[in-house]
Amino acid sequence: MAGITGVLVLAGFALTTAIPLASVVAVALIGHAMFVNAPVDPVPTETVQSDPVQTAD
């Protein structure tokens, strides 16, 4: 966020405008990570089956 704010200030935006704009970018990146490209559990390619349970005789 500090880097984006710095770039915006160097581009001519006022600091009071650059900080909210940079925070919107940060929130958008977090939202993208959570909902668009959400982390998922890897799907195993092979199903591991345990030995069948045997009852006592």
mmCIF file of the N, C-alpha and C atoms, coordinates in Angstrom:
data_MODEL
# 
_entry.id   MODEL 
# 
loop_
_atom_site.group_PDB 
_atom_site.id 
_atom_site.type_symbol 
_atom_site.label_atom_id 
_atom_site.label_alt_id 
_atom_site.label_comp_id 
_atom_site.label_asym_id 
_atom_site.label_entity_id 
_atom_site.label_seq_id 
_atom_site.pdbx_PDB_ins_code 
_atom_site.Cartn_x 
_atom_site.Cartn_y 
_atom_site.Cartn_z 
_atom_site.occupancy 
_atom_site.B_iso_or_equiv 
_atom_site.pdbx_formal_charge 
_atom_site.auth_seq_id 
_atom_site.auth_comp_id 
_atom_site.auth_asym_id 
_atom_site.auth_atom_id 
_atom_site.pdbx_PDB_model_num 
ATOM 1   N N  . MET A 1 1  ? 0.828   -1.181  0.000   1.00 0.00 ? 1  MET A N  1 
ATOM 2   C CA . MET A 1 1  ? 0.000   0.000   0.000   1.00 0.00 ? 1  MET A CA 1 
ATOM 3   C C  . MET A 1 1  ? 0.875   1.250   0.000   1.00 0.00 ? 1  MET A C  1 
ATOM 4   N N  . ALA A 1 2  ? 1.987   1.199   0.712   1.00 0.00 ? 2  ALA A N  1 
ATOM 5   C CA . ALA A 1 2  ? 2.871   2.362   0.750   1.00 0.00 ? 2  ALA A CA 1 
ATOM 6   C C  . ALA A 1 2  ? 3.465   2.636   -0.625  1.00 0.00 ? 2  ALA A C  1 
ATOM 7   N N  . GLY A 1 3  ? 3.779   1.581   -1.355  1.00 0.00 ? 3  GLY A N  1 
ATOM 8   C CA . GLY A 1 3  ? 4.339   1.762   -2.690  1.00 0.00 ? 3  GLY A CA 1 
ATOM 9   C C  . GLY A 1 3  ? 3.350   2.389   -3.646  1.00 0.00 ? 3  GLY A C  1 
ATOM 10  N N  . ILE A 1 4  ? 2.115   1.937   -3.575  1.00 0.00 ? 4  ILE A N  1 
ATOM 11  C CA . ILE A 1 4  ? 1.075   2.499   -4.448  1.00 0.00 ? 4  ILE A CA 1 
ATOM 12  C C  . ILE A 1 4  ? 0.822   3.955   -4.073  1.00 0.00 ? 4  ILE A C  1 
ATOM 13  N N  . THR A 1 5  ? 0.806   4.241   -2.776  1.00 0.00 ? 5  THR A N  1 
ATOM 14  C CA . THR A 1 5  ? 0.607   5.621   -2.323  1.00 0.00 ? 5  THR A CA 1 
ATOM 15  C C  . THR A 1 5  ? 1.747   6.500   -2.830  1.00 0.00 ? 5  THR A C  1 
ATOM 16  N N  . GLY A 1 6  ? 2.962   6.007   -2.735  1.00 0.00 ? 6  GLY A N  1 
ATOM 17  C CA . GLY A 1 6  ? 4.105   6.780   -3.224  1.00 0.00 ? 6  GLY A CA 1 
ATOM 18  C C  . GLY A 1 6  ? 4.029   7.064   -4.708  1.00 0.00 ? 6  GLY A C  1 
ATOM 19  N N  . VAL A 1 7  ? 3.641   6.074   -5.473  1.00 0.00 ? 7  VAL A N  1 
ATOM 20  C CA . VAL A 1 7  ? 3.513   6.267   -6.922  1.00 0.00 ? 7  VAL A CA 1 
ATOM 21  C C  . VAL A 1 7  ? 2.434   7.296   -7.225  1.00 0.00 ? 7  VAL A C  1 
ATOM 22  N N  . LEU A 1 8  ? 1.324   7.223   -6.518  1.00 0.00 ? 8  LEU A N  1 
ATOM 23  C CA . LEU A 1 8  ? 0.244   8.183   -6.759  1.00 0.00 ? 8  LEU A CA 1 
ATOM 24  C C  . LEU A 1 8  ? 0.651   9.602   -6.371  1.00 0.00 ? 8  LEU A C  1 
ATOM 25  N N  . VAL A 1 9  ? 1.398   9.733   -5.269  1.00 0.00 ? 9  VAL A N  1 
ATOM 26  C CA . VAL A 1 9  ? 1.866   11.061  -4.863  1.00 0.00 ? 9  VAL A CA 1 
ATOM 27  C C  . VAL A 1 9  ? 2.834   11.613  -5.905  1.00 0.00 ? 9  VAL A C  1 
ATOM 28  N N  . LEU A 1 10 ? 3.742   10.752  -6.400  1.00 0.00 ? 10 LEU A N  1 
ATOM 29  C CA . LEU A 1 10 ? 4.668   11.200  -7.438  1.00 0.00 ? 10 LEU A CA 1 
ATOM 30  C C  . LEU A 1 10 ? 3.950   11.526  -8.744  1.00 0.00 ? 10 LEU A C  1 
ATOM 31  N N  . ALA A 1 11 ? 2.792   10.899  -8.956  1.00 0.00 ? 11 ALA A N  1 
ATOM 32  C CA . ALA A 1 11 ? 2.018   11.171  -10.169 1.00 0.00 ? 11 ALA A CA 1 
ATOM 33  C C  . ALA A 1 11 ? 1.228   12.474  -10.062 1.00 0.00 ? 11 ALA A C  1 
ATOM 34  N N  . GLY A 1 12 ? 1.228   13.069  -8.871  1.00 0.00 ? 12 GLY A N  1 
ATOM 35  C CA . GLY A 1 12 ? 0.571   14.364  -8.749  1.00 0.00 ? 12 GLY A CA 1 
ATOM 36  C C  . GLY A 1 12 ? -0.668  14.376  -7.878  1.00 0.00 ? 12 GLY A C  1 
ATOM 37  N N  . PHE A 1 13 ? -1.060  13.234  -7.315  1.00 0.00 ? 13 PHE A N  1 
ATOM 38  C CA . PHE A 1 13 ? -2.213  13.204  -6.427  1.00 0.00 ? 13 PHE A CA 1 
ATOM 39  C C  . PHE A 1 13 ? -1.828  13.752  -5.061  1.00 0.00 ? 13 PHE A C  1 
ATOM 40  N N  . ALA A 1 14 ? -2.778  14.365  -4.386  1.00 0.00 ? 14 ALA A N  1 
ATOM 41  C CA . ALA A 1 14 ? -2.541  14.817  -3.018  1.00 0.00 ? 14 ALA A CA 1 
ATOM 42  C C  . ALA A 1 14 ? -2.456  13.592  -2.108  1.00 0.00 ? 14 ALA A C  1 
ATOM 43  N N  . LEU A 1 15 ? -1.713  13.718  -1.008  1.00 0.00 ? 15 LEU A N  1 
ATOM 44  C CA . LEU A 1 15 ? -1.547  12.594  -0.093  1.00 0.00 ? 15 LEU A CA 1 
ATOM 45  C C  . LEU A 1 15 ? -2.888  12.128  0.458   1.00 0.00 ? 15 LEU A C  1 
ATOM 46  N N  . THR A 1 16 ? -3.798  13.079  0.715   1.00 0.00 ? 16 THR A N  1 
ATOM 47  C CA . THR A 1 16 ? -5.118  12.717  1.257   1.00 0.00 ? 16 THR A CA 1 
ATOM 48  C C  . THR A 1 16 ? -5.983  12.005  0.227   1.00 0.00 ? 16 THR A C  1 
ATOM 49  N N  . THR A 1 17 ? -5.619  12.058  -1.029  1.00 0.00 ? 17 THR A N  1 
ATOM 50  C CA . THR A 1 17 ? -6.318  11.311  -2.074  1.00 0.00 ? 17 THR A CA 1 
ATOM 51  C C  . THR A 1 17 ? -5.594  10.004  -2.378  1.00 0.00 ? 17 THR A C  1 
ATOM 52  N N  . ALA A 1 18 ? -4.281  10.023  -2.314  1.00 0.00 ? 18 ALA A N  1 
ATOM 53  C CA . ALA A 1 18 ? -3.489  8.842   -2.671  1.00 0.00 ? 18 ALA A CA 1 
ATOM 54  C C  . ALA A 1 18 ? -3.676  7.713   -1.675  1.00 0.00 ? 18 ALA A C  1 
ATOM 55  N N  . ILE A 1 19 ? -3.803  8.026   -0.391  1.00 0.00 ? 19 ILE A N  1 
ATOM 56  C CA . ILE A 1 19 ? -3.956  6.972   0.626   1.00 0.00 ? 19 ILE A CA 1 
ATOM 57  C C  . ILE A 1 19 ? -5.273  6.211   0.448   1.00 0.00 ? 19 ILE A C  1 
ATOM 58  N N  . PRO A 1 20 ? -6.428  6.884   0.308   1.00 0.00 ? 20 PRO A N  1 
ATOM 59  C CA . PRO A 1 20 ? -7.658  6.101   0.074   1.00 0.00 ? 20 PRO A CA 1 
ATOM 60  C C  . PRO A 1 20 ? -7.644  5.307   -1.234  1.00 0.00 ? 20 PRO A C  1 
ATOM 61  N N  . LEU A 1 21 ? -7.048  5.869   -2.277  1.00 0.00 ? 21 LEU A N  1 
ATOM 62  C CA . LEU A 1 21 ? -6.982  5.121   -3.535  1.00 0.00 ? 21 LEU A CA 1 
ATOM 63  C C  . LEU A 1 21 ? -6.114  3.873   -3.389  1.00 0.00 ? 21 LEU A C  1 
ATOM 64  N N  . ALA A 1 22 ? -5.016  3.988   -2.687  1.00 0.00 ? 22 ALA A N  1 
ATOM 65  C CA . ALA A 1 22 ? -4.151  2.824   -2.474  1.00 0.00 ? 22 ALA A CA 1 
ATOM 66  C C  . ALA A 1 22 ? -4.850  1.779   -1.615  1.00 0.00 ? 22 ALA A C  1 
ATOM 67  N N  . SER A 1 23 ? -5.647  2.227   -0.649  1.00 0.00 ? 23 SER A N  1 
ATOM 68  C CA . SER A 1 23 ? -6.358  1.252   0.195   1.00 0.00 ? 23 SER A CA 1 
ATOM 69  C C  . SER A 1 23 ? -7.424  0.516   -0.601  1.00 0.00 ? 23 SER A C  1 
ATOM 70  N N  . VAL A 1 24 ? -8.039  1.178   -1.560  1.00 0.00 ? 24 VAL A N  1 
ATOM 71  C CA . VAL A 1 24 ? -9.021  0.496   -2.414  1.00 0.00 ? 24 VAL A CA 1 
ATOM 72  C C  . VAL A 1 24 ? -8.342  -0.596  -3.223  1.00 0.00 ? 24 VAL A C  1 
ATOM 73  N N  . VAL A 1 25 ? -7.136  -0.317  -3.706  1.00 0.00 ? 25 VAL A N  1 
ATOM 74  C CA . VAL A 1 25 ? -6.380  -1.339  -4.446  1.00 0.00 ? 25 VAL A CA 1 
ATOM 75  C C  . VAL A 1 25 ? -6.050  -2.518  -3.534  1.00 0.00 ? 25 VAL A C  1 
ATOM 76  N N  . ALA A 1 26 ? -5.648  -2.220  -2.294  1.00 0.00 ? 26 ALA A N  1 
ATOM 77  C CA . ALA A 1 26 ? -5.314  -3.295  -1.358  1.00 0.00 ? 26 ALA A CA 1 
ATOM 78  C C  . ALA A 1 26 ? -6.536  -4.150  -1.036  1.00 0.00 ? 26 ALA A C  1 
ATOM 79  N N  . VAL A 1 27 ? -7.676  -3.524  -0.830  1.00 0.00 ? 27 VAL A N  1 
ATOM 80  C CA . VAL A 1 27 ? -8.907  -4.272  -0.548  1.00 0.00 ? 27 VAL A CA 1 
ATOM 81  C C  . VAL A 1 27 ? -9.309  -5.108  -1.757  1.00 0.00 ? 27 VAL A C  1 
ATOM 82  N N  . ALA A 1 28 ? -9.133  -4.576  -2.945  1.00 0.00 ? 28 ALA A N  1 
ATOM 83  C CA . ALA A 1 28 ? -9.461  -5.334  -4.161  1.00 0.00 ? 28 ALA A CA 1 
ATOM 84  C C  . ALA A 1 28 ? -8.573  -6.566  -4.302  1.00 0.00 ? 28 ALA A C  1 
ATOM 85  N N  . LEU A 1 29 ? -7.288  -6.415  -3.981  1.00 0.00 ? 29 LEU A N  1 
ATOM 86  C CA . LEU A 1 29 ? -6.394  -7.575  -4.046  1.00 0.00 ? 29 LEU A CA 1 
ATOM 87  C C  . LEU A 1 29 ? -6.773  -8.639  -3.021  1.00 0.00 ? 29 LEU A C  1 
ATOM 88  N N  . ILE A 1 30 ? -7.149  -8.218  -1.835  1.00 0.00 ? 30 ILE A N  1 
ATOM 89  C CA . ILE A 1 30 ? -7.569  -9.178  -0.806  1.00 0.00 ? 30 ILE A CA 1 
ATOM 90  C C  . ILE A 1 30 ? -8.858  -9.883  -1.232  1.00 0.00 ? 30 ILE A C  1 
ATOM 91  N N  . GLY A 1 31 ? -9.810  -9.118  -1.752  1.00 0.00 ? 31 GLY A N  1 
ATOM 92  C CA . GLY A 1 31 ? -11.064 -9.713  -2.231  1.00 0.00 ? 31 GLY A CA 1 
ATOM 93  C C  . GLY A 1 31 ? -10.832 -10.693 -3.361  1.00 0.00 ? 31 GLY A C  1 
ATOM 94  N N  . HIS A 1 32 ? -9.929  -10.355 -4.255  1.00 0.00 ? 32 HIS A N  1 
ATOM 95  C CA . HIS A 1 32 ? -9.620  -11.263 -5.356  1.00 0.00 ? 32 HIS A CA 1 
ATOM 96  C C  . HIS A 1 32 ? -9.011  -12.560 -4.831  1.00 0.00 ? 32 HIS A C  1 
ATOM 97  N N  . ALA A 1 33 ? -8.126  -12.441 -3.860  1.00 0.00 ? 33 ALA A N  1 
ATOM 98  C CA . ALA A 1 33 ? -7.487  -13.632 -3.301  1.00 0.00 ? 33 ALA A CA 1 
ATOM 99  C C  . ALA A 1 33 ? -8.485  -14.506 -2.554  1.00 0.00 ? 33 ALA A C  1 
ATOM 100 N N  . MET A 1 34 ? -9.482  -13.895 -1.923  1.00 0.00 ? 34 MET A N  1 
ATOM 101 C CA . MET A 1 34 ? -10.436 -14.668 -1.113  1.00 0.00 ? 34 MET A CA 1 
ATOM 102 C C  . MET A 1 34 ? -11.545 -15.299 -1.947  1.00 0.00 ? 34 MET A C  1 
ATOM 103 N N  . PHE A 1 35 ? -12.032 -14.582 -2.957  1.00 0.00 ? 35 PHE A N  1 
ATOM 104 C CA . PHE A 1 35 ? -13.237 -15.045 -3.631  1.00 0.00 ? 35 PHE A CA 1 
ATOM 105 C C  . PHE A 1 35 ? -13.033 -15.459 -5.082  1.00 0.00 ? 35 PHE A C  1 
ATOM 106 N N  . VAL A 1 36 ? -12.176 -14.801 -5.822  1.00 0.00 ? 36 VAL A N  1 
ATOM 107 C CA . VAL A 1 36 ? -12.004 -15.127 -7.234  1.00 0.00 ? 36 VAL A CA 1 
ATOM 108 C C  . VAL A 1 36 ? -11.015 -16.268 -7.396  1.00 0.00 ? 36 VAL A C  1 
ATOM 109 N N  . ASN A 1 37 ? -9.887  -16.160 -6.727  1.00 0.00 ? 37 ASN A N  1 
ATOM 110 C CA . ASN A 1 37 ? -8.847  -17.168 -6.838  1.00 0.00 ? 37 ASN A CA 1 
ATOM 111 C C  . ASN A 1 37 ? -8.635  -17.795 -5.464  1.00 0.00 ? 37 ASN A C  1 
ATOM 112 N N  . ALA A 1 38 ? -9.691  -18.363 -4.931  1.00 0.00 ? 38 ALA A N  1 
ATOM 113 C CA . ALA A 1 38 ? -9.669  -18.873 -3.562  1.00 0.00 ? 38 ALA A CA 1 
ATOM 114 C C  . ALA A 1 38 ? -8.753  -20.083 -3.439  1.00 0.00 ? 38 ALA A C  1 
ATOM 115 N N  . PRO A 1 39 ? -8.072  -20.200 -2.303  1.00 0.00 ? 39 PRO A N  1 
ATOM 116 C CA . PRO A 1 39 ? -7.245  -21.392 -2.099  1.00 0.00 ? 39 PRO A CA 1 
ATOM 117 C C  . PRO A 1 39 ? -8.129  -22.623 -1.910  1.00 0.00 ? 39 PRO A C  1 
ATOM 118 N N  . VAL A 1 40 ? -7.722  -23.717 -2.490  1.00 0.00 ? 40 VAL A N  1 
ATOM 119 C CA . VAL A 1 40 ? -8.491  -24.959 -2.393  1.00 0.00 ? 40 VAL A CA 1 
ATOM 120 C C  . VAL A 1 40 ? -7.569  -26.076 -1.942  1.00 0.00 ? 40 VAL A C  1 
ATOM 121 N N  . ASP A 1 41 ? -8.167  -27.107 -1.397  1.00 0.00 ? 41 ASP A N  1 
ATOM 122 C CA . ASP A 1 41 ? -7.400  -28.287 -1.029  1.00 0.00 ? 41 ASP A CA 1 
ATOM 123 C C  . ASP A 1 41 ? -7.018  -29.034 -2.301  1.00 0.00 ? 41 ASP A C  1 
ATOM 124 N N  . PRO A 1 42 ? -5.790  -29.492 -2.378  1.00 0.00 ? 42 PRO A N  1 
ATOM 125 C CA . PRO A 1 42 ? -5.413  -30.249 -3.579  1.00 0.00 ? 42 PRO A CA 1 
ATOM 126 C C  . PRO A 1 42 ? -6.177  -31.565 -3.636  1.00 0.00 ? 42 PRO A C  1 
ATOM 127 N N  . VAL A 1 43 ? -6.635  -31.913 -4.812  1.00 0.00 ? 43 VAL A N  1 
ATOM 128 C CA . VAL A 1 43 ? -7.390  -33.147 -5.002  1.00 0.00 ? 43 VAL A CA 1 
ATOM 129 C C  . VAL A 1 43 ? -6.394  -34.271 -5.237  1.00 0.00 ? 43 VAL A C  1 
ATOM 130 N N  . PRO A 1 44 ? -6.443  -35.304 -4.410  1.00 0.00 ? 44 PRO A N  1 
ATOM 131 C CA . PRO A 1 44 ? -5.492  -36.411 -4.640  1.00 0.00 ? 44 PRO A CA 1 
ATOM 132 C C  . PRO A 1 44 ? -5.809  -37.109 -5.954  1.00 0.00 ? 44 PRO A C  1 
ATOM 133 N N  . THR A 1 45 ? -4.763  -37.475 -6.667  1.00 0.00 ? 45 THR A N  1 
ATOM 134 C CA . THR A 1 45 ? -4.967  -38.150 -7.951  1.00 0.00 ? 45 THR A CA 1 
ATOM 135 C C  . THR A 1 45 ? -5.306  -39.617 -7.758  1.00 0.00 ? 45 THR A C  1 
ATOM 136 N N  . GLU A 1 46 ? -4.923  -40.157 -6.637  1.00 0.00 ? 46 GLU A N  1 
ATOM 137 C CA . GLU A 1 46 ? -5.189  -41.561 -6.355  1.00 0.00 ? 46 GLU A CA 1 
ATOM 138 C C  . GLU A 1 46 ? -5.895  -41.662 -5.009  1.00 0.00 ? 46 GLU A C  1 
ATOM 139 N N  . THR A 1 47 ? -6.972  -42.396 -4.968  1.00 0.00 ? 47 THR A N  1 
ATOM 140 C CA . THR A 1 47 ? -7.701  -42.564 -3.722  1.00 0.00 ? 47 THR A CA 1 
ATOM 141 C C  . THR A 1 47 ? -7.035  -43.641 -2.888  1.00 0.00 ? 47 THR A C  1 
ATOM 142 N N  . VAL A 1 48 ? -6.737  -43.302 -1.666  1.00 0.00 ? 48 VAL A N  1 
ATOM 143 C CA . VAL A 1 48 ? -6.096  -44.260 -0.762  1.00 0.00 ? 48 VAL A CA 1 
ATOM 144 C C  . VAL A 1 48 ? -7.189  -44.952 0.033   1.00 0.00 ? 48 VAL A C  1 
ATOM 145 N N  . GLN A 1 49 ? -7.250  -46.258 -0.089  1.00 0.00 ? 49 GLN A N  1 
ATOM 146 C CA . GLN A 1 49 ? -8.250  -47.018 0.631   1.00 0.00 ? 49 GLN A CA 1 
ATOM 147 C C  . GLN A 1 49 ? -7.554  -47.817 1.720   1.00 0.00 ? 49 GLN A C  1 
ATOM 148 N N  . SER A 1 50 ? -8.119  -47.766 2.902   1.00 0.00 ? 50 SER A N  1 
ATOM 149 C CA . SER A 1 50 ? -7.533  -48.552 3.990   1.00 0.00 ? 50 SER A CA 1 
ATOM 150 C C  . SER A 1 50 ? -8.052  -49.997 3.902   1.00 0.00 ? 50 SER A C  1 
ATOM 151 N N  . ASP A 1 51 ? -7.388  -50.864 4.636   1.00 0.00 ? 51 ASP A N  1 
ATOM 152 C CA . ASP A 1 51 ? -7.806  -52.260 4.649   1.00 0.00 ? 51 ASP A CA 1 
ATOM 153 C C  . ASP A 1 51 ? -9.201  -52.360 5.262   1.00 0.00 ? 51 ASP A C  1 
ATOM 154 N N  . PRO A 1 52 ? -10.010 -53.267 4.756   1.00 0.00 ? 52 PRO A N  1 
ATOM 155 C CA . PRO A 1 52 ? -11.353 -53.399 5.322   1.00 0.00 ? 52 PRO A CA 1 
ATOM 156 C C  . PRO A 1 52 ? -11.291 -53.838 6.801   1.00 0.00 ? 52 PRO A C  1 
ATOM 157 N N  . VAL A 1 53 ? -12.218 -53.355 7.556   1.00 0.00 ? 53 VAL A N  1 
ATOM 158 C CA . VAL A 1 53 ? -12.276 -53.682 8.983   1.00 0.00 ? 53 VAL A CA 1 
ATOM 159 C C  . VAL A 1 53 ? -12.768 -55.119 9.129   1.00 0.00 ? 53 VAL A C  1 
ATOM 160 N N  . GLN A 1 54 ? -12.048 -55.929 9.913   1.00 0.00 ? 54 GLN A N  1 
ATOM 161 C CA . GLN A 1 54 ? -12.445 -57.314 10.145  1.00 0.00 ? 54 GLN A CA 1 
ATOM 162 C C  . GLN A 1 54 ? -13.004 -57.432 11.564  1.00 0.00 ? 54 GLN A C  1 
ATOM 163 N N  . THR A 1 55 ? -14.072 -58.163 11.669  1.00 0.00 ? 55 THR A N  1 
ATOM 164 C CA . THR A 1 55 ? -14.651 -58.362 12.999  1.00 0.00 ? 55 THR A CA 1 
ATOM 165 C C  . THR A 1 55 ? -13.970 -59.538 13.684  1.00 0.00 ? 55 THR A C  1 
ATOM 166 N N  . ALA A 1 56 ? -13.965 -59.501 14.990  1.00 0.00 ? 56 ALA A N  1 
ATOM 167 C CA . ALA A 1 56 ? -13.348 -60.603 15.754  1.00 0.00 ? 56 ALA A CA 1 
ATOM 168 C C  . ALA A 1 56 ? -14.247 -61.841 15.678  1.00 0.00 ? 56 ALA A C  1 
ATOM 169 N N  . ASP A 1 57 ? -13.641 -62.980 15.574  1.00 0.00 ? 57 ASP A N  1 
ATOM 170 C CA . ASP A 1 57 ? -14.410 -64.241 15.500  1.00 0.00 ? 57 ASP A CA 1 
ATOM 171 C C  . ASP A 1 57 ? -14.669 -64.785 16.876  1.00 0.00 ? 57 ASP A C  1 
# 
